[in-house]
Structure formats: structure tokens, C-alpha cells
Amino acid sequence: MPRPLRLDAQRSELLPILAKAFSELGYRRTTTAELARRCGVRENILYRHWSDKLAMFVAALDHVHELAIATWQRVRGEAQDPAHAATAILAYESRHLGEFGNYRILFSALGDADDPAIRAALRRTYRSLHRAIRDTLGDEAGDAARAAEADRVAWAILGVGTITTILGELGLATKAQRGALLEGIGRVLLDAAGADPSPPRSSS
């Protein structure tokens, strides 16, 4: 029987492959046979890690969410001036928006949000993404007005990011146009939240 550490390592190797498959095919069109083929393993290997396709999908959705949070944390940590962390993340996303197609797994999940497990995973994902943006804006518990504004702006930024990925998916805007849209509206929203005063312009 595989050791727990080996199982954890194998699960970590399989998750990006599962996420890519679900992102490309959607939940309903993806079969466990196809997942196993792409992973280069037998189906029973997948079932050692997850009970069924639904569990695999939820795990892949969580993986994409955790990857986004980890990326934002890295960009935030690399920001030359911590006061401009939100601008650094916005600039990064405007350059790399939809680059890996991971957003498609969120769209697929929205189409099956009547399933309680998928709905719970989506709620967890969006709440976490919202919280990460809000915290980067400098949400301060002691300032109720600022906290409320940061809360609204965080949802608005998520909304703009979603719209720009839809524009790309439908071929309604080029990558450069979508990046400019996200960064332009994002900067207006950051100003509204009082975040990143006089931020440096990103080089493009």
C-alpha cells in the first residue's frame, strides 16, 4: 500500500492535470477514463485519491483557487513597495489574464452549481478570492467606512476580471484590450478604495 507521503505527492502531481482537463472539457463531458488517460494512470489510481468524479472536480476547483491565491501572495511579496501591492497584483493579472484557461473550470462549475458540493466549492472559492483582494486593499477593522468600501471594491474587481475573461472567451476583445480594460477600471476602483496612493504605472 502506498505511503501517505507518496499519496500526497501523487495527488499534487495529478491535480494540475485534472484541473486542465476539466477546464477544457467541463464537468459533464469529462469522464474518469479521460482523466486517467491524461494523467497516465489507471482509473483505480484516481479512485485511491478521490471517491468519484465529483470529488475530483471539487479538488481541481480548489486547486485552481489555491493556485490563484498563491500567485497573488507571491506577487504581493515581490512588490517593491508594500503600499503598492494591490497595483502590482492588478498589473500582473492584466498581463496574464486567462493565460492558462483555469477560469473555465469556474464557468463550468457555475453551470452545475445546483450540486451542493460544487456550490459549496464555488462559494468557498469566491469568498476566498474576495477576501484576498479586500485584505490587499488594506481592510482595517477599526475603520468601518474603509472596510465597507474595500469590501465593495473587491467584489467589483472580481466582476471586472470575470467580464474580461468572458470577452476573451467569446473573441470580443484582444488580450491587450482585455488587459487594458482590467487595469484601467481596476485603477479607478483602487482609487475609490483609497488604495495605493499615486501608484507607479506598469511597463508594458
DRENPASE-472922 format. One record per residue: residue number from 1; residue in three letters; z, y, x of N, C-alpha, C in turn. Coordinates in steps of 0.05 Angstrom, whole numbers. Layout:
REM DRENPASE-472922
<r NUM, 'ALA', <Z, Y, X>, <Z, Y, X>, <Z, Y, X>>
...
***
This chain:
REM DRENPASE-472922
<r 1, 'MET', <0, -24, 17>, <0, 0, 0>, <0, 25, 18>>
<r 2, 'PRO', <-18, 45, 12>, <-19, 69, 29>, <7, 83, 29>>
<r 3, 'ARG', <14, 95, 52>, <38, 110, 55>, <36, 137, 40>>
<r 4, 'PRO', <58, 148, 30>, <57, 173, 15>, <43, 195, 30>>
<r 5, 'LEU', <48, 198, 56>, <36, 219, 71>, <5, 216, 72>>
<r 6, 'ARG', <-3, 191, 74>, <-32, 185, 74>, <-44, 191, 47>>
<r 7, 'LEU', <-30, 185, 26>, <-39, 191, -1>, <-42, 221, -5>>
<r 8, 'ASP', <-22, 236, 5>, <-23, 266, 3>, <-47, 277, 18>>
<r 9, 'ALA', <-51, 266, 42>, <-74, 275, 58>, <-100, 269, 44>>
<r 10, 'GLN', <-102, 245, 33>, <-127, 237, 20>, <-132, 254, -5>>
<r 11, 'ARG', <-110, 260, -20>, <-112, 277, -43>, <-123, 304, -36>>
<r 12, 'SER', <-112, 315, -14>, <-121, 341, -5>, <-151, 341, 3>>
<r 13, 'GLU', <-160, 319, 14>, <-188, 316, 21>, <-206, 314, -3>>
<r 14, 'LEU', <-196, 301, -24>, <-212, 296, -48>, <-214, 320, -66>>
<r 15, 'LEU', <-193, 336, -67>, <-192, 358, -87>, <-215, 378, -85>>
<r 16, 'PRO', <-223, 387, -61>, <-246, 406, -60>, <-272, 393, -70>>
<r 17, 'ILE', <-275, 367, -66>, <-299, 353, -75>, <-298, 351, -106>>
<r 18, 'LEU', <-275, 345, -117>, <-273, 344, -146>, <-278, 371, -158>>
<r 19, 'ALA', <-266, 392, -146>, <-270, 419, -156>, <-299, 427, -156>>
<r 20, 'LYS', <-314, 420, -135>, <-342, 427, -133>, <-358, 412, -154>>
<r 21, 'ALA', <-352, 387, -158>, <-366, 371, -179>, <-361, 382, -207>>
<r 22, 'PHE', <-336, 387, -213>, <-330, 398, -240>, <-342, 426, -243>>
<r 23, 'SER', <-343, 442, -222>, <-355, 468, -223>, <-385, 467, -229>>
<r 24, 'GLU', <-398, 447, -218>, <-427, 444, -221>, <-434, 431, -247>>
<r 25, 'LEU', <-419, 411, -256>, <-426, 395, -279>, <-410, 401, -304>>
<r 26, 'GLY', <-387, 415, -301>, <-370, 419, -324>, <-353, 395, -329>>
<r 27, 'TYR', <-333, 398, -346>, <-315, 376, -352>, <-328, 352, -366>>
<r 28, 'ARG', <-343, 358, -388>, <-353, 337, -405>, <-375, 321, -392>>
<r 29, 'ARG', <-392, 334, -376>, <-415, 320, -363>, <-407, 304, -338>>
<r 30, 'THR', <-383, 310, -328>, <-375, 296, -303>, <-362, 269, -310>>
<r 31, 'THR', <-371, 248, -296>, <-359, 222, -300>, <-342, 214, -276>>
<r 32, 'THR', <-324, 196, -280>, <-308, 188, -257>, <-325, 173, -237>>
<r 33, 'ALA', <-346, 160, -246>, <-365, 146, -228>, <-379, 166, -210>>
<r 34, 'GLU', <-387, 189, -222>, <-399, 210, -206>, <-380, 223, -186>>
<r 35, 'LEU', <-355, 226, -195>, <-334, 237, -177>, <-330, 219, -154>>
<r 36, 'ALA', <-328, 193, -159>, <-324, 173, -138>, <-347, 173, -119>>
<r 37, 'ARG', <-372, 175, -130>, <-395, 175, -112>, <-395, 199, -93>>
<r 38, 'ARG', <-389, 222, -104>, <-388, 246, -88>, <-366, 245, -67>>
<r 39, 'CYS', <-344, 233, -74>, <-321, 231, -56>, <-325, 208, -35>>
<r 40, 'GLY', <-344, 191, -40>, <-349, 169, -22>, <-327, 148, -23>>
<r 41, 'VAL', <-316, 144, -47>, <-295, 124, -51>, <-300, 109, -76>>
<r 42, 'ARG', <-286, 87, -80>, <-288, 72, -105>, <-271, 86, -126>>
<r 43, 'GLU', <-278, 82, -151>, <-264, 95, -173>, <-234, 89, -173>>
<r 44, 'ASN', <-227, 64, -165>, <-198, 57, -165>, <-182, 74, -145>>
<r 45, 'ILE', <-196, 85, -125>, <-182, 103, -106>, <-174, 129, -120>>
<r 46, 'LEU', <-192, 139, -137>, <-186, 163, -152>, <-162, 158, -171>>
<r 47, 'TYR', <-162, 134, -183>, <-141, 128, -201>, <-114, 122, -188>>
<r 48, 'ARG', <-114, 119, -162>, <-88, 118, -147>, <-75, 145, -147>>
<r 49, 'HIS', <-91, 166, -149>, <-81, 194, -147>, <-77, 207, -175>>
<r 50, 'TRP', <-95, 200, -193>, <-95, 213, -219>, <-99, 192, -241>>
<r 51, 'SER', <-85, 196, -263>, <-85, 176, -284>, <-112, 174, -299>>
<r 52, 'ASP', <-127, 196, -301>, <-152, 196, -316>, <-169, 220, -308>>
<r 53, 'LYS', <-192, 223, -320>, <-210, 245, -314>, <-197, 272, -320>>
<r 54, 'LEU', <-182, 273, -342>, <-168, 298, -350>, <-149, 307, -328>>
<r 55, 'ALA', <-134, 288, -317>, <-115, 294, -296>, <-129, 304, -271>>
<r 56, 'MET', <-153, 292, -265>, <-169, 300, -242>, <-179, 329, -246>>
<r 57, 'PHE', <-187, 335, -271>, <-197, 362, -277>, <-175, 383, -274>>
<r 58, 'VAL', <-152, 377, -285>, <-130, 396, -283>, <-122, 400, -254>>
<r 59, 'ALA', <-121, 378, -238>, <-115, 381, -210>, <-136, 398, -195>>
<r 60, 'ALA', <-161, 394, -202>, <-182, 410, -190>, <-180, 439, -198>>
<r 61, 'LEU', <-173, 444, -223>, <-169, 472, -232>, <-146, 485, -217>>
<r 62, 'ASP', <-124, 470, -214>, <-101, 480, -199>, <-109, 486, -170>>
<r 63, 'HIS', <-125, 468, -159>, <-134, 472, -131>, <-149, 498, -128>>
<r 64, 'VAL', <-168, 504, -146>, <-184, 528, -144>, <-166, 553, -147>>
<r 65, 'HIS', <-146, 551, -165>, <-127, 573, -168>, <-111, 577, -143>>
<r 66, 'GLU', <-101, 556, -131>, <-84, 558, -107>, <-101, 568, -84>>
<r 67, 'LEU', <-126, 560, -83>, <-144, 570, -61>, <-148, 600, -63>>
<r 68, 'ALA', <-151, 610, -88>, <-154, 639, -92>, <-129, 654, -83>>
<r 69, 'ILE', <-106, 644, -91>, <-81, 657, -84>, <-77, 657, -53>>
<r 70, 'ALA', <-83, 634, -41>, <-80, 632, -12>, <-99, 651, 3>>
<r 71, 'THR', <-124, 654, -8>, <-143, 673, 4>, <-133, 701, 2>>
<r 72, 'TRP', <-123, 709, -21>, <-113, 736, -25>, <-89, 741, -7>>
<r 73, 'GLN', <-72, 722, -4>, <-48, 725, 14>, <-57, 729, 43>>
<r 74, 'ARG', <-78, 714, 51>, <-88, 717, 78>, <-100, 744, 82>>
<r 75, 'VAL', <-116, 753, 63>, <-129, 780, 66>, <-107, 801, 66>>
<r 76, 'ARG', <-88, 798, 49>, <-65, 817, 47>, <-51, 818, 74>>
<r 77, 'GLY', <-46, 795, 86>, <-33, 794, 112>, <-49, 806, 135>>
<r 78, 'GLU', <-75, 805, 132>, <-93, 815, 153>, <-98, 845, 150>>
<r 79, 'ALA', <-90, 857, 128>, <-95, 885, 123>, <-81, 902, 145>>
<r 80, 'GLN', <-95, 920, 158>, <-84, 936, 179>, <-61, 953, 170>>
<r 81, 'ASP', <-63, 963, 146>, <-41, 979, 134>, <-32, 965, 108>>
<r 82, 'PRO', <-7, 955, 107>, <2, 942, 83>, <-1, 959, 58>>
<r 83, 'ALA', <-1, 985, 61>, <-4, 1003, 37>, <-31, 1000, 25>>
<r 84, 'HIS', <-51, 989, 40>, <-78, 987, 30>, <-85, 957, 25>>
<r 85, 'ALA', <-66, 941, 20>, <-71, 912, 15>, <-88, 907, -9>>
<r 86, 'ALA', <-83, 922, -31>, <-99, 919, -55>, <-129, 926, -50>>
<r 87, 'THR', <-133, 947, -35>, <-161, 955, -29>, <-174, 934, -11>>
<r 88, 'ALA', <-159, 922, 8>, <-170, 902, 25>, <-179, 877, 9>>
<r 89, 'ILE', <-162, 869, -10>, <-169, 846, -27>, <-193, 853, -45>>
<r 90, 'LEU', <-194, 877, -56>, <-216, 885, -72>, <-242, 885, -56>>
<r 91, 'ALA', <-241, 896, -32>, <-265, 896, -15>, <-274, 868, -8>>
<r 92, 'TYR', <-255, 850, -2>, <-262, 822, 4>, <-276, 809, -20>>
<r 93, 'GLU', <-264, 812, -44>, <-276, 800, -67>, <-303, 811, -74>>
<r 94, 'SER', <-307, 837, -69>, <-333, 849, -75>, <-355, 838, -57>>
<r 95, 'ARG', <-347, 829, -33>, <-366, 817, -14>, <-371, 788, -19>>
<r 96, 'HIS', <-350, 774, -29>, <-352, 745, -32>, <-351, 735, -61>>
<r 97, 'LEU', <-353, 753, -80>, <-351, 745, -108>, <-369, 722, -116>>
<r 98, 'GLY', <-357, 701, -126>, <-373, 678, -136>, <-387, 662, -114>>
<r 99, 'GLU', <-380, 667, -89>, <-395, 655, -67>, <-396, 625, -68>>
<r 100, 'PHE', <-373, 613, -76>, <-372, 584, -75>, <-375, 571, -103>>
<r 101, 'GLY', <-378, 588, -123>, <-382, 577, -150>, <-357, 566, -163>>
<r 102, 'ASN', <-334, 570, -151>, <-310, 558, -162>, <-302, 570, -189>>
<r 103, 'TYR', <-312, 594, -195>, <-305, 606, -221>, <-316, 589, -244>>
<r 104, 'ARG', <-337, 573, -239>, <-349, 557, -260>, <-329, 537, -272>>
<r 105, 'ILE', <-310, 528, -256>, <-291, 509, -267>, <-273, 523, -287>>
<r 106, 'LEU', <-268, 549, -283>, <-252, 564, -303>, <-268, 567, -329>>
<r 107, 'PHE', <-294, 573, -326>, <-311, 575, -350>, <-312, 548, -365>>
<r 108, 'SER', <-315, 527, -350>, <-316, 500, -362>, <-289, 495, -377>>
<r 109, 'ALA', <-267, 502, -364>, <-241, 497, -376>, <-238, 513, -402>>
<r 110, 'LEU', <-248, 538, -403>, <-246, 554, -427>, <-260, 541, -450>>
<r 111, 'GLY', <-282, 526, -444>, <-296, 512, -466>, <-281, 488, -477>>
<r 112, 'ASP', <-260, 480, -462>, <-244, 457, -471>, <-215, 464, -473>>
<r 113, 'ALA', <-210, 490, -478>, <-182, 500, -479>, <-166, 490, -503>>
<r 114, 'ASP', <-180, 475, -522>, <-165, 464, -544>, <-149, 440, -535>>
<r 115, 'ASP', <-155, 429, -511>, <-139, 407, -500>, <-113, 419, -488>>
<r 116, 'PRO', <-90, 410, -496>, <-65, 422, -488>, <-61, 423, -457>>
<r 117, 'ALA', <-70, 402, -443>, <-66, 401, -414>, <-84, 422, -401>>
<r 118, 'ILE', <-109, 424, -410>, <-127, 444, -399>, <-118, 472, -406>>
<r 119, 'ARG', <-109, 476, -430>, <-100, 502, -439>, <-76, 511, -422>>
<r 120, 'ALA', <-57, 492, -417>, <-34, 498, -401>, <-42, 506, -372>>
<r 121, 'ALA', <-61, 491, -361>, <-70, 496, -334>, <-84, 524, -332>>
<r 122, 'LEU', <-99, 531, -353>, <-113, 557, -353>, <-92, 579, -355>>
<r 123, 'ARG', <-73, 576, -373>, <-52, 597, -376>, <-37, 600, -350>>
<r 124, 'ARG', <-31, 578, -337>, <-17, 579, -311>, <-34, 594, -290>>
<r 125, 'THR', <-60, 587, -290>, <-78, 600, -271>, <-80, 630, -275>>
<r 126, 'TYR', <-86, 638, -299>, <-90, 667, -304>, <-64, 683, -301>>
<r 127, 'ARG', <-42, 671, -309>, <-16, 685, -305>, <-10, 688, -275>>
<r 128, 'SER', <-16, 668, -259>, <-11, 669, -231>, <-30, 689, -217>>
<r 129, 'LEU', <-56, 689, -224>, <-75, 708, -213>, <-66, 737, -220>>
<r 130, 'HIS', <-58, 741, -245>, <-49, 767, -254>, <-25, 776, -239>>
<r 131, 'ARG', <-6, 758, -236>, <19, 765, -221>, <13, 772, -192>>
<r 132, 'ALA', <-5, 758, -180>, <-12, 763, -152>, <-24, 791, -149>>
<r 133, 'ILE', <-42, 798, -168>, <-54, 825, -167>, <-33, 846, -172>>
<r 134, 'ARG', <-17, 842, -193>, <4, 861, -200>, <23, 866, -177>>
<r 135, 'ASP', <32, 844, -164>, <50, 847, -142>, <38, 862, -118>>
<r 136, 'THR', <12, 858, -114>, <-2, 873, -93>, <-3, 902, -99>>
<r 137, 'LEU', <-4, 909, -124>, <-4, 937, -132>, <22, 951, -128>>
<r 138, 'GLY', <43, 936, -122>, <69, 947, -116>, <86, 950, -141>>
<r 139, 'ASP', <85, 930, -158>, <102, 929, -182>, <132, 932, -174>>
<r 140, 'GLU', <145, 952, -184>, <173, 957, -177>, <190, 954, -202>>
<r 141, 'ALA', <209, 936, -201>, <226, 931, -225>, <241, 956, -234>>
<r 142, 'GLY', <247, 973, -215>, <263, 997, -222>, <247, 1019, -235>>
<r 143, 'ASP', <220, 1017, -236>, <203, 1037, -247>, <187, 1025, -270>>
<r 144, 'ALA', <197, 1028, -294>, <185, 1014, -317>, <157, 1024, -322>>
<r 145, 'ALA', <152, 1050, -320>, <126, 1061, -325>, <105, 1050, -305>>
<r 146, 'ARG', <113, 1050, -280>, <95, 1040, -259>, <90, 1010, -262>>
<r 147, 'ALA', <111, 995, -269>, <108, 967, -274>, <88, 961, -297>>
<r 148, 'ALA', <91, 976, -318>, <73, 972, -342>, <44, 979, -335>>
<r 149, 'GLU', <40, 1000, -319>, <13, 1007, -311>, <1, 986, -293>>
<r 150, 'ALA', <17, 976, -274>, <8, 956, -256>, <0, 930, -271>>
<r 151, 'ASP', <16, 925, -292>, <11, 901, -309>, <-17, 904, -322>>
<r 152, 'ARG', <-22, 927, -334>, <-47, 931, -348>, <-71, 931, -328>>
<r 153, 'VAL', <-67, 945, -306>, <-89, 946, -286>, <-96, 919, -275>>
<r 154, 'ALA', <-76, 902, -270>, <-81, 875, -260>, <-98, 859, -279>>
<r 155, 'TRP', <-92, 861, -305>, <-109, 847, -325>, <-137, 859, -325>>
<r 156, 'ALA', <-139, 885, -323>, <-166, 898, -323>, <-182, 889, -299>>
<r 157, 'ILE', <-170, 887, -275>, <-184, 878, -251>, <-194, 850, -255>>
<r 158, 'LEU', <-177, 833, -266>, <-186, 805, -272>, <-209, 805, -291>>
<r 159, 'GLY', <-208, 823, -311>, <-230, 824, -330>, <-257, 833, -317>>
<r 160, 'VAL', <-255, 853, -300>, <-280, 862, -286>, <-291, 840, -268>>
<r 161, 'GLY', <-273, 826, -255>, <-282, 804, -238>, <-296, 782, -254>>
<r 162, 'THR', <-286, 777, -278>, <-298, 757, -296>, <-326, 766, -305>>
<r 163, 'ILE', <-327, 791, -313>, <-353, 802, -322>, <-374, 801, -300>>
<r 164, 'THR', <-366, 808, -276>, <-386, 809, -254>, <-395, 780, -247>>
<r 165, 'THR', <-378, 760, -250>, <-388, 733, -246>, <-407, 724, -268>>
<r 166, 'ILE', <-402, 733, -292>, <-420, 727, -314>, <-447, 740, -310>>
<r 167, 'LEU', <-447, 765, -300>, <-472, 778, -294>, <-488, 762, -273>>
<r 168, 'GLY', <-474, 751, -253>, <-488, 735, -233>, <-498, 709, -245>>
<r 169, 'GLU', <-482, 696, -261>, <-489, 670, -273>, <-514, 673, -290>>
<r 170, 'LEU', <-517, 695, -304>, <-540, 700, -322>, <-563, 714, -308>>
<r 171, 'GLY', <-560, 720, -283>, <-581, 734, -268>, <-586, 762, -277>>
<r 172, 'LEU', <-565, 775, -287>, <-568, 803, -297>, <-562, 824, -276>>
<r 173, 'ALA', <-552, 815, -253>, <-547, 834, -231>, <-548, 819, -205>>
<r 174, 'THR', <-556, 833, -184>, <-557, 820, -157>, <-528, 819, -146>>
<r 175, 'LYS', <-525, 804, -124>, <-499, 802, -111>, <-490, 830, -103>>
<r 176, 'ALA', <-508, 846, -91>, <-500, 873, -83>, <-492, 890, -106>>
<r 177, 'GLN', <-506, 888, -128>, <-499, 904, -152>, <-472, 896, -163>>
<r 178, 'ARG', <-467, 870, -163>, <-442, 860, -174>, <-419, 868, -156>>
<r 179, 'GLY', <-423, 867, -130>, <-402, 875, -111>, <-396, 905, -114>>
<r 180, 'ALA', <-417, 921, -117>, <-413, 950, -120>, <-398, 956, -147>>
<r 181, 'LEU', <-405, 941, -168>, <-392, 944, -194>, <-362, 938, -192>>
<r 182, 'LEU', <-356, 915, -180>, <-328, 906, -177>, <-312, 926, -161>>
<r 183, 'GLU', <-323, 934, -138>, <-308, 952, -120>, <-306, 980, -133>>
<r 184, 'GLY', <-328, 989, -145>, <-327, 1016, -157>, <-307, 1018, -179>>
<r 185, 'ILE', <-308, 1000, -198>, <-289, 1000, -221>, <-261, 994, -211>>
<r 186, 'GLY', <-260, 975, -192>, <-234, 968, -181>, <-219, 991, -169>>
<r 187, 'ARG', <-234, 1008, -154>, <-222, 1031, -142>, <-211, 1051, -163>>
<r 188, 'VAL', <-226, 1054, -184>, <-217, 1071, -206>, <-191, 1061, -218>>
<r 189, 'LEU', <-190, 1034, -221>, <-166, 1021, -232>, <-142, 1024, -213>>
<r 190, 'LEU', <-148, 1021, -187>, <-126, 1024, -167>, <-115, 1052, -167>>
<r 191, 'ASP', <-133, 1071, -170>, <-124, 1099, -172>, <-107, 1103, -197>>
<r 192, 'ALA', <-114, 1090, -219>, <-99, 1093, -244>, <-71, 1082, -240>>
<r 193, 'ALA', <-69, 1061, -223>, <-43, 1049, -219>, <-27, 1063, -197>>
<r 194, 'GLY', <-40, 1083, -184>, <-26, 1097, -163>, <-24, 1080, -138>>
<r 195, 'ALA', <-41, 1060, -135>, <-40, 1042, -112>, <-59, 1052, -90>>
<r 196, 'ASP', <-52, 1045, -65>, <-69, 1051, -42>, <-79, 1080, -41>>
<r 197, 'PRO', <-61, 1099, -38>, <-70, 1127, -37>, <-89, 1131, -14>>
<r 198, 'SER', <-112, 1145, -20>, <-132, 1152, 0>, <-140, 1128, 17>>
<r 199, 'PRO', <-148, 1105, 4>, <-155, 1081, 19>, <-181, 1085, 35>>
<r 200, 'PRO', <-183, 1071, 57>, <-208, 1073, 73>, <-230, 1058, 59>>
<r 201, 'ARG', <-254, 1069, 61>, <-277, 1055, 49>, <-285, 1031, 66>>
<r 202, 'SER', <-292, 1009, 52>, <-300, 985, 67>, <-328, 989, 77>>
<r 203, 'SER', <-333, 977, 100>, <-360, 979, 112>, <-377, 958, 100>>
<r 204, 'SER', <-401, 964, 92>, <-419, 944, 80>, <-446, 945, 93>>
***
